[in-house]
Amino acid sequence: MKESCCYSTLDITVMPTIPQTNVPLGYRSQSIDTTLDADVLMFALLRQLTPENKAQRVIALYRTLR
């Protein structure tokens, strides 16, 4: 009996690239368990969000915390 795989294929055409940024000397990620690359990518992607998307995220967080 062959098991079916539960993972879908990853479409790399929609994967964001890590932006090339100049990180100040001594910069550390905002969290102990986050790599510098992940931190830079996360903040770059957050900067690209529209005000509507940011509001939706805040509302979703608020609903989660209630």
N, C-alpha and C positions, 0 to 999 in steps of 0.2 A: 504494500500500500504506500503510495507516494504522498507525502505531506505537501500541502499547498503553502506557499510562502505568504506570510502576512505583511510583508513590506512591499510598498509600491515603488515603482522606479522613480528615481530622482531626476527631475528635469533641470539640468545644469544651465540651461539658457536663461532661467529666471534667478539664478543665484547671484547675489550682489558681490561685487569685488571689493576687496579691502582698499579703501581710498588711500592714496599716497598723501600723507600729511607730515608736516614737520612737528614732531613731538618735542616739547621743551626738555632739556637735559634734566634728569631727575624726576620726570613725570612718572607717577605710579597709577595703576588702574584704581578705580573707585571702590573696588571690592577685592578682598584677599584672594578669592577663588576665581578671578577673572584675569585672563591674559591681557597683555597690552594691546595685541591685535584685536581681540574681541571688544575691548573697551573702546578703542578708536572707532571700530566699525559701528558699534551700537550708537554712539553719540553722533556719528555722521548720518546714520539712518534716521535718528530722531530729529535731526535738523531738517531733513527733507520732508517730514510730515507736514501736511496742510493743517491750518488751524482747526478745520473740521475733524480731521483724523485725531489730532491731539485731544480735542474735546471728547470724542468718542472713547478714547483710552481712559481719560479721567473718569467719565461716567461709568465705564465698565469696572474700573478699580473701586470706585465708590460703592457700586452694587455688590462687589465681592466682599468688601470689608463690613458691610451692614450686618 
